[in-house]
Amino acid sequence: MRNWLRSPTLLKYFVGQHIVNGASVAAGVMAVSLVASALLGFSAGQPATLGAIGASVSDFPAPLRVKARTMLIGFGLALVSTSGVLVVDGRIGFEIATIGLIAFLAGLVTGLGRWALSLSMQMLIPMVFMMGLPPMSATQAWRAEGLFALGGFSYIAIALSLTGLVAASDRRMMASECLRELAAYLRAIARFTDPHADMAAVYGAGIRQQAALSEQLQAARALLLTRPRASPERVRLAATIGLELDAFDALVASLRDMPLLRAAPEARGLLHRIGVLLRAGALDLQHLSLDLLAHKAPHLPPDHSLAFDAVAREAEGVCALETTSASLRAAVESTVRRLGVVRGEVRRLEAALSDDAVAEAAIAEIDLAAFASRRIYDPRALAPHVGPDSPVFRYATRLSLAMIAGALIANALGYEGHGNWVLLTIAVVMRASYGLTRQRRDDRLVGTLIGCVLAAGAVAYMPVGALVALQAFTLAMTHSFVRLNYRLASTGASMMALLSLHLIAPQSSAPVLVRLADTLIGAAIANLFAFFWPSWELSEAPRLARGLLARAADFAGVTLRADAADQDYRLARKDIIEAVAALSDSAARMGGEPRSAQRGLEEMTTMLIAASVYVAHLSAARLDLHEPDVAPQRLERAQSALQWLNARLAPGADETTGAFAVDAPFPRLRAATNDLIAAARAFEEAARAD
């Protein structure tokens, strides 16, 4: 591979579905713009271009039916919001009240799930753009609204046509990105083999990458598990999700004895060999992810035998030493055995991408529909969020008041020249979490500064045709990086917005310094209102912690049963992975909040590490129970341990619940369970402290 293709960071930024999606969005908007300009003239066709941009806000990778429904509903909301401000145009009091109402509803919509954030933005961004149109009569305004609608629906038709044409490549791209995230997890846990690395930092990196893998797999399920048996290629790609999780599960199990190996000087050489094996496997998966983009049946990488054989030889040497204790010898043997399982699962994953029989066998008895995520569009699903205790309701209120304040201040400054940019900044900066709001505030300011300077130079020196092309490029840049790097996305968004506002009203374009001042005002308002009626992460994190304990009990319930169906185990494994990821995300959000709101953050980190150790012990126990020659006594001990775990993890249980004799089964698993429960209680106490 070329050197740049070996860089995980460069690959993440420049090779992925986000780049393809951004390019397709730009192509669709450009097509609408060119047709509208050819039929109506450049200036008259600009509302249609704004409609295309407004419709593109929710254009993200998804199955055709899901994307169609999301885009149509989202653009319908955009039409409601833009029509609302047109109805009250010229009556400042009613206009400001309408802006507040639309902002409140946009905030409330986010209660449908993370995916609905695009619907929220579709209510706000097109509204702000349409407010930037030059003064016109009522007839002209409604004509512009009609062109806006026509441009939006035309874009949706183009986007859905492109989705149907590139659906196969979209699925391969999604599978490719999942492989790269698994490779990144391999690199993260390879740091366990460095005896000098800080264990807490290594666990933290592993947990964060596990959360990234979980998020990527969630996105992949929506695309790859839709009609998965429609073609042999779909079967192969659908199989990768379960096989990746099997490989991940074996990797987690292989970490169970890593602390013992790190503490033993005799195992230094073995740790080095294990690290080489993990990093080589990461490179091979990364190479496979790129080959999958070029070939329907990718070329398989080497079978990792050289690196694994080196690990096995080193392990034999450690076990042969007279200074090696029985416990260390057992740890070495079990680690190598589990790494052998990892190697087998990775080989099975690789083979499934080019062998129909392997892929079909992997999903033969699995009900894939049970793993597919579904979007809920019913407004009645928002009912639980209507109330002062709901974080969604509080966010909607904050957003509404911030937008009202922005409109009032912009009106005092001269509404026509300032309102759209101040409100646009508030809309894109303010989020339900203060940490995200603060991060987006900083990224927005830097991105706007860069974008304004570049856009000012472009407007001053480039012809109209080049400005239209640059508008499309910056739209592609915005869409490509909005979920990956908001600073880059903000740079593109600032340029795109400035160019759009210039193209629809060249005579009223504001100077760069004015736009920067408007950005500062909008960012300051968003930051100020983030402290109004806040929902600190502390109010949500205890619920996530309790959910993690519940998932931990469910996971044990299927892991220690040798007769548990693969379907049940995979669902329980998915649930606990997502529970750990949710608590990890919560800790990251709390870390961005004011120190006065950061109660229990250290305890939450301890709980995450304890949960990782607990899961490693259970995954290792399951591998042991499914060995061909497992002893009946071990199965009985597993059932005994399961009874204790069920009692110990039950709500209200104390340390005496399910007490065992000294020689009780799975002592290290029991210790890991007690550590997890103790960490959860410590977090709850810290969270309740004043």
Sequence and secondary structure as in RCSB ss.txt:
>XXXX:A:sequence
MRNWLRSPTLLKYFVGQHIVNGASVAAGVMAVSLVASALLGFSAGQPATLGAIGASVSDFPAPLRVKARTMLIGF
GLALVSTSGVLVVDGRIGFEIATIGLIAFLAGLVTGLGRWALSLSMQMLIPMVFMMGLPPMSATQAWRAEGLFAL
GGFSYIAIALSLTGLVAASDRRMMASECLRELAAYLRAIARFTDPHADMAAVYGAGIRQQAALSEQLQAARALLL
TRPRASPERVRLAATIGLELDAFDALVASLRDMPLLRAAPEARGLLHRIGVLLRAGALDLQHLSLDLLAHKAPHL
PPDHSLAFDAVAREAEGVCALETTSASLRAAVESTVRRLGVVRGEVRRLEAALSDDAVAEAAIAEIDLAAFASRR
IYDPRALAPHVGPDSPVFRYATRLSLAMIAGALIANALGYEGHGNWVLLTIAVVMRASYGLTRQRRDDRLVGTLI
GCVLAAGAVAYMPVGALVALQAFTLAMTHSFVRLNYRLASTGASMMALLSLHLIAPQSSAPVLVRLADTLIGAAI
ANLFAFFWPSWELSEAPRLARGLLARAADFAGVTLRADAADQDYRLARKDIIEAVAALSDSAARMGGEPRSAQRG
LEEMTTMLIAASVYVAHLSAARLDLHEPDVAPQRLERAQSALQWLNARLAPGADETTGAFAVDAPFPRLRAATND
LIAAARAFEEAARAD
>XXXX:A:secstr
  HHHH HHHHHHHSSHHHHHHHHHHHHHHHHHHHHHHHH TTTTHHHHHHHHHHHTT  S  HHHHHHHHHHHH
HHHHHHHHHHHHTTT HHHHHHHHHHHHHHHHHHGGG GGGHHHHHHHHHHHHHHHTS    HHHHHHHHHHHHH
HHHHHHHHHHHHHHHSHHHHHHHHHHHHHHHHHHHHHHHGGGG TTS HHHHHHHHHHHHHHHHHHHHHHHHHHT
SSTTSSHHHHHHHHHHHHHHHHHHHHHHHTTTHHHHHH GGGHHHHHHHHHHHHHHHHHHHHHHHHHHH SS   
   SHHHHHHHHHHHHHHHH TT  HHHHHHHHHHHHHHHHHHHHHHHHHHHTT HHHHHHHHTT  GGGT    
   GGGGGGG STT HHHHHHHHHHHHHHHHHHHHHHHHHHHHHHHHHHHHHHH  SSHHHHHHHHHHHHHHHHH
HHHHHHHHHHHS HHHHHHHHHHHHHHHHHHTTT HHHHHHHHHHHHHHHHHHH GGG   HHHHHHHHHHHHHH
HHHHTTSS   GGGTHHHHHHHHHHHHHHHHHHHT TT  HHHHHHHHHHHHHHHHHHHHHHHHHHTS GGG  S
HHHHHHHHHHHHHHHHHHHHHHHHHTSTT  HHHHHHHHHHHHHHHHHTSTT  TTTT   TT S HHHHHHHHH
HHHHHHHHHHHHH  
